[in-house]
Amino acid sequence: MNVAIMQPTYMPWAGYLRLIARAGRFVYLDDAQYERGTWHQRNRVLLDGQQQWLTVPVRRQRLGESLLAVQVDDAAHWRRKHLALVTNAYRRHPHAGEALELMRRAADSTGITSLALLNIALIEHCCKALGLATERLRASELGVGGARTRRVLDLCAHLGATTYISPPGARGYLEADGFRDQDAIKLEFDEFHAPAYPQEGVSGFVSHLSVLDVVANIGWQGLARYIAEPDNASLDP
């Protein structure tokens, strides 16, 4: 059983969806601490060849509040603004309709005010469009406490994991905390190198953009092939 765990991010990049695709069980770390100005609430798209940020404003929160508790600030009319920007950015792209359908999910989901639940709803739309069979769960519903590597290990044990697949950005703290000192659960890192895909309206490829850019250019079927490329896998022994 392969398990992966990640905090839910806004309109994530393709590597996030690849991580889900590689796991048998994927856990949304929806009760992690919110960090302002991170992928928790923003991502990038291209408008006329220039990178533009889509940022979800949030209400003033208490220090240390969880992603689940943080509320989006709809008084800022961000849903309408994001839809307008994404429409202007991708309306002439080959798969504009597929990308705009995802953006409309955010624009129309006014009943979802938790930042974590908003992000999860959008990622779930992506998973269903890609036909991912991965079982997806929420950490807040699993009753497993702890912090950092100890919680990762306990979540993996709770889910019957034999292998934990991690994004490379977590390598430092996982190894510093002694993940490899135990032998019950194997540790693997998924390196997604984001190869170039046909990108409308730019002279040079811009990588690591939101899933919206990938889908607008190559569609959901193209994205499914893109994240399945075996050459993108780099597994530690």
Secondary structure, 3 states (H helix, E strand, C coil): CEEEEECCCCCCCHHHHHHHHHCCEEEECCCCECCCCCCCCEEEEEECCEEEEEECCECCCCCCCECCCCEECHHHCHHHHHHHHHHHHHCCCCCHHHHHHHHHHHHHCCCCCEHHHHHHHHHHHHHHHHCCCCEEEEHHHCCCCCCHHHHHHHHHHHCCCCEEEECHHHHHHHHHCCHHHCCCCEEEECCCCCCCCCCCCCCCCCCCCCHHHHHHHHHHHHHHHHHHCHHHCCCCC
